[in-house]
Each structure stands twice: as structure tokens, then as C-alpha cells.
């Protein structure tokens, strides 16, 4: 038995997603179906799938509504292999853009849009050149991880950053080392993490700081998806790790260049502790229908 599904394809700095509007939560996609839709040869093709569900219509949305009653929409995010993920920094910007284009959300200028996710409610602000999301608080792991990757001659230490998703950030010697990495195979993390982690490899630009903004380059291997052209929470984690390594005096404004474009990260104080924001573009590329088998 097959069913016809309406979808849109969108991306944020090349990090691409299949987006499906399912307001009442009637669509139950299996991991195999998600993987099929995200397959670049046999499906639509994407780094992940995002289902737009009203928070009241999905069990995970109850906690979000208790935290923020105005969080009408839940971002049900799945990795390309069908596994569930907590949140996606690029995906949440594309998600809000999709809701607006579908007429499911009609914000006024300057509105902050609360979005429910598995890692809590995240506030998104629509701007003239893209979207900014408050990723919330972050945490630095107590111990470093050792990371091995193809074409990396020697294993390198990585900083563990928890920011919506788990990340391990590795500093490399130079751009040649970054460009020479083979991320077609997942890097090995020691000691491993129970749920895996995204691994970001970064190098500084020369000079690191220009006009008060620190600048770095990054490539990433995402758990459940492989190498992607961009990772929003990964870009923020990379900036946080680099600021930690740089020590006192490092700026709170960062520019991260990824293979798919450019993202901006800013750290700022709040009453509950330091938060991190991510800014970047979001685009819907096309929409269509697809036949989905059992």
C-alpha cells in the first residue's frame, strides 16, 4: 500500500531537508521510510527530514507547551538514516521559513517565534537577510576526546560541547589538513559517547580576528547523516570551543565559513547563564509530491 505525501525541499547553507506539514500528527513515518525519502538516489535526497506537527498533537510536545504555551509548532527532526535527533540549528531556520511559506505561521515584524524541539523550546527571529535562533545554554565536557579520521595522520584531541546535540570539536593545523580530510567514514571518538556525536574539524582564518569578529573554517561529520555542507549547532559549538581555547579576550562574535556558505554565531549573557545565537539564511528550493510505500 502506498500513500501520496506533499513535501518541500529546503536548505540552510547547503544543509538540506525534506519538510512535511502534518499539523495533526496523523503521519507515522518509520525510520526506513525516512531513510528512503532522504536517499539521494532513490528518494528526494536530504541530510534529514523535518515534520511540522502542532505541539498538542505529539507526545513530545507536552513538555514544550508546559515550558512555553505559545510554542504551537513542534519540529520533529530525523537524521538521514531515520534516527531521531534532538534539534538542528540550520533545520530550525528552514522549519520556520517553511511554516511561513505554507501559511501555517504569520508573524509580524520583530516577532519572536517559539519552536518546540526535543531539546526544549527555541526562539527564532525572522530578519531581512535570514533567521536568528537562540540555541540556549551550552556546556563544556570535563574531559577531552581523542578523534581519529581518514587522512588525518595523527589522532587529535577534541573538546566535547553539549549544545542541543552532542559535539566534539577538533582543531587542525592548517587549511590543507582540513581540505584533505576524508569524511566519507565516521570519525572514531575515544572514549565513545552512548548516542554518538557530531564531529567538527576547524581551522582559524588569518588573522583570526578582524574588526572585532573571530573567523574560522569548518567541516563536519554529522551522526546519522555523514558529512554535510553545514551544521548549525556544530558551527556554534566550533565557535565556543575556539573561544575556550583562545582564552580571555576572545570575542563573542564569530563568523564560521562552511562548504555550503557562511553562518554567524554570538554569545550573550542572560539571567539563567550564557546563551548562544546562530544566524544564517534559509531557502525553500522546490515542492512536490512523492509516493511512499509501507
Order of alpha helices (4+ residues) and beta strands (2+ residues): beta-beta-alpha-beta-alpha-beta-alpha-beta-beta-beta-beta-beta-beta-beta-alpha-beta-beta-beta-beta-alpha-beta-beta-beta-beta
